[in-house]
Amino acid sequence: MSLNNQEIEKAVYAEKNAGGFAQLMQEFKTLGIKRYDYLVAEGLYRYFDENSSVDLPLNGKPKKVAEQSNSEAIKIAVQRAQSGEFDFETFCELAGKAGVPFWTSDLVLKQVIYYATNHKALLVEPIPGL
């Protein structure tokens, strides 16, 4: 089974806000997605299954990433996003300001890992509902 761009797009655009994240992760699992990265500066998603990957821009917009990473700033941004305070684009902007070049949503490990500019884990959050 290979990744189906249309199915991924359909699932992503069905999510209304960060509150629908757990449901989106369930949908991704049924599509065979093992993990995906979101690249903040590029505004791009990279989806991975067992043997392949696909890049999709979807709702991403390139954002500037600060040189210095700040674990407290990304922690606050994640908490605010989880409470539905703002949209994905605002979250990406805050992630960039917190010095997060990318994050990985790992559906196997059931966690989201936000990375610092030195590629070390800055924040690890459990994925609810998986």
Z-matrix of the N, CA and C atoms (Angstrom, degrees):
N
C 1 1.455
C 2 1.530 1 109.36
N 3 1.316 2 117.24 1 131.25
C 4 1.459 3 118.81 2 176.79
C 5 1.527 4 109.22 3 -111.89
N 6 1.292 5 114.75 4 164.95
C 7 1.455 6 120.76 5 -176.81
C 8 1.532 7 111.09 6 -67.05
N 9 1.321 8 116.18 7 136.50
C 10 1.458 9 122.10 8 -178.35
C 11 1.536 10 108.46 9 -108.27
N 12 1.333 11 115.56 10 107.53
C 13 1.465 12 120.72 11 -177.14
C 14 1.523 13 112.47 12 -54.01
N 15 1.334 14 117.34 13 -44.43
C 16 1.467 15 120.65 14 -177.27
C 17 1.527 16 111.42 15 -63.68
N 18 1.333 17 116.99 16 -41.84
C 19 1.469 18 120.66 17 179.61
C 20 1.526 19 110.84 18 -64.73
N 21 1.328 20 116.23 19 -40.30
C 22 1.470 21 120.40 20 178.93
C 23 1.533 22 108.93 21 -63.80
N 24 1.341 23 116.67 22 -47.91
C 25 1.465 24 121.03 23 179.92
C 26 1.523 25 111.47 24 -58.50
N 27 1.320 26 115.84 25 -43.96
C 28 1.467 27 120.64 26 -179.59
C 29 1.533 28 110.44 27 -59.06
N 30 1.325 29 116.35 28 -45.73
C 31 1.466 30 121.64 29 -179.52
C 32 1.531 31 110.80 30 -63.49
N 33 1.332 32 117.08 31 -44.45
C 34 1.464 33 121.25 32 -177.89
C 35 1.523 34 110.67 33 -63.81
N 36 1.326 35 116.97 34 -45.97
C 37 1.468 36 119.47 35 -175.67
C 38 1.527 37 112.64 36 -74.59
N 39 1.329 38 117.97 37 -13.44
C 40 1.467 39 121.38 38 175.70
C 41 1.528 40 110.85 39 -77.23
N 42 1.345 41 117.30 40 -21.57
C 43 1.468 42 121.36 41 179.76
C 44 1.524 43 109.18 42 -75.67
N 45 1.320 44 116.68 43 124.32
C 46 1.464 45 121.59 44 -176.42
C 47 1.533 46 112.24 45 -85.37
N 48 1.322 47 117.41 46 -39.43
C 49 1.468 48 121.18 47 179.00
C 50 1.525 49 108.91 48 -156.53
N 51 1.320 50 116.91 49 -177.94
C 52 1.469 51 120.92 50 -177.06
C 53 1.523 52 112.21 51 -60.53
N 54 1.330 53 117.16 52 -20.97
C 55 1.459 54 120.78 53 178.04
C 56 1.528 55 112.40 54 -64.68
N 57 1.332 56 117.53 55 -23.01
C 58 1.466 57 121.90 56 179.32
C 59 1.515 58 113.31 57 -90.90
N 60 1.332 59 116.96 58 10.42
C 61 1.461 60 122.37 59 -175.10
C 62 1.529 61 112.87 60 -59.13
N 63 1.339 62 117.28 61 -46.06
C 64 1.469 63 120.65 62 -177.71
C 65 1.529 64 110.76 63 -60.32
N 66 1.318 65 116.56 64 -41.81
C 67 1.464 66 120.87 65 179.06
C 68 1.531 67 110.63 66 -64.88
N 69 1.333 68 116.19 67 -39.99
C 70 1.463 69 120.97 68 178.18
C 71 1.532 70 110.10 69 -62.28
N 72 1.327 71 117.14 70 -40.78
C 73 1.470 72 120.70 71 179.98
C 74 1.537 73 110.66 72 -64.14
N 75 1.336 74 116.82 73 -39.03
C 76 1.470 75 120.97 74 176.22
C 77 1.529 76 110.09 75 -60.49
N 78 1.324 77 115.44 76 -44.82
C 79 1.463 78 121.62 77 179.53
C 80 1.536 79 110.46 78 -61.05
N 81 1.333 80 116.31 79 -44.55
C 82 1.463 81 120.82 80 178.73
C 83 1.528 82 111.10 81 -59.96
N 84 1.331 83 116.48 82 -41.21
C 85 1.471 84 119.52 83 178.89
C 86 1.525 85 110.47 84 -59.46
N 87 1.326 86 117.37 85 -42.81
C 88 1.470 87 119.71 86 180.00
C 89 1.529 88 111.39 87 -66.53
N 90 1.339 89 117.09 88 -23.83
C 91 1.468 90 121.16 89 177.57
C 92 1.532 91 112.10 90 -84.35
N 93 1.346 92 116.68 91 -1.68
C 94 1.465 93 120.10 92 177.76
C 95 1.516 94 114.47 93 87.80
N 96 1.325 95 117.17 94 10.11
C 97 1.465 96 120.64 95 179.78
C 98 1.528 97 108.92 96 -76.54
N 99 1.341 98 115.60 97 129.32
C 100 1.467 99 121.29 98 178.64
C 101 1.526 100 110.70 99 -92.25
N 102 1.333 101 114.79 100 -38.21
C 103 1.465 102 119.57 101 178.37
C 104 1.514 103 107.96 102 -163.58
N 105 1.335 104 114.32 103 163.22
C 106 1.460 105 118.23 104 170.32
C 107 1.511 106 109.16 105 -145.31
N 108 1.315 107 114.11 106 151.18
C 109 1.454 108 121.68 107 176.76
C 110 1.516 109 107.57 108 -109.02
N 111 1.322 110 116.09 109 146.89
C 112 1.456 111 119.84 110 169.30
C 113 1.517 112 107.01 111 -116.26
N 114 1.328 113 116.32 112 120.98
C 115 1.456 114 123.16 113 -177.25
C 116 1.530 115 108.42 114 -97.35
N 117 1.323 116 116.40 115 107.85
C 118 1.466 117 122.64 116 -170.26
C 119 1.528 118 112.43 117 -63.44
N 120 1.336 119 118.52 118 -50.00
C 121 1.467 120 121.34 119 -176.58
C 122 1.530 121 111.67 120 -65.46
N 123 1.333 122 116.88 121 -30.95
C 124 1.464 123 121.60 122 -178.62
C 125 1.528 124 112.05 123 -89.29
N 126 1.347 125 116.92 124 -20.88
C 127 1.458 126 120.55 125 -175.98
C 128 1.520 127 110.56 126 65.50
N 129 1.323 128 116.22 127 43.79
C 130 1.459 129 121.48 128 -170.21
C 131 1.528 130 111.87 129 -135.38
N 132 1.333 131 115.09 130 140.96
C 133 1.466 132 121.12 131 172.92
C 134 1.521 133 108.23 132 -98.44
N 135 1.331 134 116.60 133 142.47
C 136 1.464 135 122.19 134 173.28
C 137 1.526 136 106.80 135 -124.95
N 138 1.331 137 115.36 136 110.76
C 139 1.467 138 122.20 137 -178.07
C 140 1.521 139 110.39 138 -96.57
N 141 1.336 140 116.07 139 140.88
C 142 1.461 141 121.68 140 -179.54
C 143 1.525 142 109.84 141 -125.65
N 144 1.347 143 116.20 142 136.09
C 145 1.460 144 120.01 143 167.47
C 146 1.519 145 106.12 144 -114.12
N 147 1.318 146 117.05 145 -157.76
C 148 1.464 147 121.08 146 -177.15
C 149 1.535 148 112.17 147 -58.89
N 150 1.338 149 117.88 148 -42.08
C 151 1.471 150 120.82 149 -171.16
C 152 1.520 151 116.50 150 -124.72
N 153 1.314 152 118.31 151 -3.40
C 154 1.463 153 117.44 152 -173.62
C 155 1.518 154 111.32 153 -147.67
N 156 1.331 155 114.83 154 174.14
C 157 1.461 156 120.28 155 174.66
C 158 1.522 157 108.73 156 -141.60
N 159 1.324 158 114.95 157 157.00
C 160 1.466 159 120.94 158 177.68
C 161 1.528 160 107.73 159 -140.91
N 162 1.345 161 116.05 160 139.37
C 163 1.464 162 121.57 161 176.92
C 164 1.518 163 109.30 162 -100.83
N 165 1.335 164 116.13 163 130.98
C 166 1.462 165 121.41 164 178.21
C 167 1.524 166 109.34 165 -135.62
N 168 1.338 167 118.11 166 132.80
C 169 1.461 168 119.04 167 177.43
C 170 1.533 169 112.35 168 -75.15
N 171 1.343 170 118.09 169 -35.85
C 172 1.456 171 123.37 170 -179.53
C 173 1.529 172 110.70 171 44.74
N 174 1.351 173 116.62 172 -125.89
C 175 1.469 174 120.58 173 -177.50
C 176 1.523 175 112.58 174 -92.00
N 177 1.335 176 117.28 175 12.17
C 178 1.460 177 120.81 176 -177.26
C 179 1.518 178 112.68 177 -77.42
N 180 1.315 179 115.20 178 145.10
C 181 1.466 180 121.77 179 173.74
C 182 1.523 181 106.66 180 -133.28
N 183 1.330 182 117.30 181 131.39
C 184 1.472 183 119.55 182 -179.31
C 185 1.531 184 111.55 183 -55.40
N 186 1.338 185 114.85 184 136.81
C 187 1.469 186 121.62 185 178.66
C 188 1.526 187 108.98 186 -130.20
N 189 1.319 188 115.73 187 147.41
C 190 1.462 189 121.27 188 177.25
C 191 1.537 190 108.83 189 -69.10
N 192 1.335 191 115.45 190 138.77
C 193 1.465 192 120.75 191 178.78
C 194 1.527 193 108.95 192 -111.41
N 195 1.328 194 115.78 193 124.76
C 196 1.471 195 121.59 194 179.69
C 197 1.523 196 110.29 195 -63.78
N 198 1.326 197 115.14 196 149.61
C 199 1.475 198 121.64 197 178.92
C 200 1.532 199 111.27 198 -65.80
N 201 1.336 200 115.72 199 -40.15
C 202 1.464 201 121.59 200 -177.36
C 203 1.520 202 110.15 201 -94.56
N 204 1.324 203 117.05 202 130.56
C 205 1.456 204 121.35 203 177.09
C 206 1.521 205 109.88 204 -89.71
N 207 1.342 206 115.37 205 144.00
C 208 1.458 207 121.07 206 -176.07
C 209 1.532 208 108.50 207 -133.95
N 210 1.331 209 116.24 208 105.75
C 211 1.468 210 120.96 209 -175.62
C 212 1.526 211 111.88 210 -65.15
N 213 1.332 212 117.29 211 -34.35
C 214 1.468 213 120.22 212 -180.00
C 215 1.530 214 110.31 213 -67.79
N 216 1.325 215 117.40 214 -40.66
C 217 1.469 216 121.55 215 -179.24
C 218 1.531 217 111.32 216 -64.65
N 219 1.329 218 118.20 217 -40.82
C 220 1.475 219 119.20 218 -179.92
C 221 1.530 220 109.73 219 -71.94
N 222 1.338 221 116.74 220 -35.47
C 223 1.465 222 120.12 221 178.29
C 224 1.533 223 110.55 222 -60.30
N 225 1.324 224 116.52 223 -45.49
C 226 1.464 225 121.33 224 179.41
C 227 1.531 226 110.74 225 -65.07
N 228 1.339 227 117.05 226 -42.98
C 229 1.470 228 121.11 227 179.24
C 230 1.523 229 111.03 228 -60.59
N 231 1.337 230 117.52 229 -42.42
C 232 1.468 231 122.04 230 179.46
C 233 1.529 232 110.20 231 -63.70
N 234 1.323 233 116.95 232 -46.71
C 235 1.472 234 120.58 233 179.54
C 236 1.526 235 111.22 234 -59.38
N 237 1.320 236 116.35 235 -43.63
C 238 1.465 237 120.54 236 179.92
C 239 1.535 238 110.99 237 -66.22
N 240 1.318 239 117.06 238 -40.14
C 241 1.474 240 120.47 239 178.57
C 242 1.527 241 110.36 240 -65.15
N 243 1.337 242 116.46 241 -41.81
C 244 1.472 243 120.46 242 -179.77
C 245 1.526 244 111.49 243 -63.30
N 246 1.322 245 117.17 244 -28.55
C 247 1.468 246 119.33 245 178.89
C 248 1.530 247 111.02 246 -85.75
N 249 1.347 248 117.22 247 4.42
C 250 1.456 249 121.65 248 175.79
C 251 1.518 250 114.22 249 77.15
N 252 1.330 251 116.44 250 21.58
C 253 1.462 252 121.41 251 -174.56
C 254 1.530 253 113.81 252 -69.28
N 255 1.334 254 117.51 253 -29.67
C 256 1.466 255 119.74 254 -178.56
C 257 1.523 256 110.66 255 -152.90
N 258 1.332 257 115.34 256 174.93
C 259 1.464 258 121.31 257 -175.95
C 260 1.529 259 112.18 258 -86.77
N 261 1.323 260 114.53 259 176.70
C 262 1.461 261 121.55 260 -176.37
C 263 1.526 262 111.77 261 -62.35
N 264 1.323 263 116.81 262 -41.02
C 265 1.467 264 119.08 263 -178.24
C 266 1.522 265 111.31 264 -61.90
N 267 1.332 266 116.79 265 -41.66
C 268 1.468 267 120.89 266 177.45
C 269 1.523 268 109.79 267 -63.89
N 270 1.336 269 116.96 268 -40.31
C 271 1.464 270 119.94 269 178.15
C 272 1.531 271 110.45 270 -61.07
N 273 1.332 272 117.00 271 -43.87
C 274 1.470 273 120.57 272 -179.69
C 275 1.529 274 111.07 273 -62.15
N 276 1.325 275 115.60 274 -38.81
C 277 1.458 276 120.29 275 178.15
C 278 1.538 277 110.08 276 -62.72
N 279 1.334 278 116.05 277 -45.20
C 280 1.468 279 120.56 278 178.75
C 281 1.530 280 111.58 279 -66.22
N 282 1.328 281 116.64 280 -37.08
C 283 1.470 282 120.43 281 177.08
C 284 1.528 283 109.53 282 -62.89
N 285 1.317 284 116.44 283 -43.32
C 286 1.466 285 120.68 284 177.58
C 287 1.524 286 111.53 285 -60.78
N 288 1.338 287 116.20 286 -45.01
C 289 1.466 288 120.80 287 178.88
C 290 1.524 289 111.08 288 -63.67
N 291 1.339 290 116.74 289 -28.43
C 292 1.469 291 121.70 290 178.68
C 293 1.537 292 111.20 291 -83.00
N 294 1.343 293 117.13 292 2.57
C 295 1.460 294 120.52 293 177.83
C 296 1.515 295 113.26 294 74.16
N 297 1.342 296 116.53 295 37.04
C 298 1.468 297 121.87 296 178.49
C 299 1.533 298 107.77 297 -106.10
N 300 1.357 299 117.65 298 103.90
C 301 1.465 300 119.54 299 -179.88
C 302 1.532 301 113.17 300 -72.78
N 303 1.344 302 116.27 301 -28.17
C 304 1.465 303 119.89 302 177.52
C 305 1.515 304 109.96 303 -163.20
N 306 1.331 305 113.68 304 161.06
C 307 1.458 306 119.07 305 171.14
C 308 1.518 307 108.14 306 -135.19
N 309 1.322 308 114.20 307 156.12
C 310 1.458 309 122.46 308 -179.75
C 311 1.512 310 109.07 309 -117.98
N 312 1.323 311 116.07 310 127.79
C 313 1.466 312 121.13 311 171.30
C 314 1.525 313 105.62 312 -101.42
N 315 1.327 314 116.05 313 107.83
C 316 1.458 315 122.14 314 -176.04
C 317 1.524 316 109.16 315 -100.75
N 318 1.336 317 116.32 316 108.48
C 319 1.457 318 121.10 317 -175.68
C 320 1.523 319 112.00 318 -77.56
N 321 1.325 320 117.03 319 -16.17
C 322 1.467 321 121.03 320 177.12
C 323 1.525 322 109.36 321 -82.38
N 324 1.325 323 116.87 322 -48.59
C 325 1.471 324 121.55 323 178.09
C 326 1.528 325 112.00 324 -78.84
N 327 1.342 326 116.27 325 -11.41
C 328 1.468 327 122.82 326 179.00
C 329 1.523 328 111.94 327 59.90
N 330 1.344 329 115.21 328 45.47
C 331 1.455 330 119.03 329 178.27
C 332 1.521 331 111.67 330 -150.38
N 333 1.317 332 114.42 331 154.45
C 334 1.456 333 121.79 332 173.85
C 335 1.523 334 106.35 333 -106.82
N 336 1.331 335 115.65 334 127.87
C 337 1.460 336 120.74 335 -178.93
C 338 1.529 337 107.78 336 -115.10
N 339 1.319 338 115.78 337 119.48
C 340 1.462 339 122.33 338 177.23
C 341 1.526 340 106.66 339 -95.72
N 342 1.331 341 116.08 340 127.05
C 343 1.463 342 120.78 341 -174.88
C 344 1.519 343 112.87 342 -102.48
N 345 1.333 344 114.78 343 146.25
C 346 1.458 345 122.41 344 174.79
C 347 1.530 346 108.62 345 -81.36
N 348 1.326 347 116.35 346 171.26
C 349 1.459 348 120.69 347 179.83
C 350 1.534 349 111.80 348 -62.57
N 351 1.332 350 118.47 349 -20.80
C 352 1.467 351 121.88 350 177.26
C 353 1.542 352 111.75 351 -90.28
N 354 1.322 353 116.86 352 11.49
C 355 1.475 354 124.94 353 178.81
C 356 1.527 355 114.00 354 66.43
N 357 1.322 356 117.66 355 17.88
C 358 1.467 357 121.26 356 172.94
C 359 1.531 358 107.97 357 -94.63
N 360 1.333 359 115.60 358 150.29
C 361 1.468 360 120.04 359 179.91
C 362 1.526 361 109.52 360 -63.58
N 363 1.330 362 115.35 361 128.55
C 364 1.461 363 122.29 362 -179.61
C 365 1.526 364 109.29 363 -98.55
N 366 1.337 365 115.37 364 -37.91
C 367 1.458 366 122.35 365 -178.05
C 368 1.517 367 108.53 366 -152.79
N 369 1.328 368 116.78 367 134.75
C 370 1.473 369 122.06 368 176.27
C 371 1.518 370 107.45 369 -120.76
N 372 1.325 371 115.67 370 123.50
C 373 1.467 372 122.19 371 -178.10
C 374 1.530 373 108.89 372 -120.31
N 375 1.335 374 118.73 373 138.81
C 376 1.462 375 119.51 374 174.38
C 377 1.522 376 110.41 375 -69.97
N 378 1.325 377 117.06 376 147.08
C 379 1.465 378 120.91 377 173.62
C 380 1.523 379 106.16 378 -88.47
N 381 1.332 380 117.49 379 117.26
C 382 1.472 381 119.97 380 -178.73
C 383 1.524 382 111.17 381 -70.06
N 384 1.314 383 115.78 382 145.45
C 385 1.461 384 120.89 383 171.03
C 386 1.517 385 115.83 384 81.76
N 387 1.344 386 119.11 385 6.15
C 388 1.471 387 119.51 386 179.43
C 389 1.517 388 110.98 387 -98.96
